[in-house]
């Protein structure tokens, strides 16, 4: 999180940004939900017995797998941030006029690898804790983050135009394609 804040500080500028038409209620609620969610994760890590009455009966092997999935989600988000570099800007600040469309690295797999990583991290940590206090807000937070993806993509279409529309045609939003489809062989 400190990395995100630092990159946000480095990319801020009073000129060169295309400002969005308002913050939007989705971002406000998502931020408001994320604070108690991550405080719940910390509370669970420090004192899991305090939240035992809201436990879900998930097997330990499944919770261990979800811990591995959380690490994969974190890796995807960090990879996405590193590949974007100076092209990343906090969604509240809009798109800088000098931003380039990045389609390499994780952006060749999905259009929103940072969101994919965050969504994976949130849901998998909730399942590791196997507690309703984290699972329910986790699902709500993820649905709100997903709604935010659509708004940000509209901003990127405004900024990049046809280049982003072409990128959308060949790259999935969040779920990577498991298999590439090939054109059928010609009958020449």
Secondary structure, DSSP 4 states (H G I P E B T S, - for coil): -HHHHHHHHHH--SSSEE--S---HHHHHHHHHHHHHHHHHHHHHH-GGGGGGGB----HHHHHHHHHHHHHHHHHHHHHHHHHGGG---GGG-EETTPPPP-SGGGGTBTTHHHHHHHHHHHHHHHHHTBHHHHHHHHHHHHHHHHHHHHHHHHHHHHHTHHHHHHHHHSBSSS--SS---PPPP--
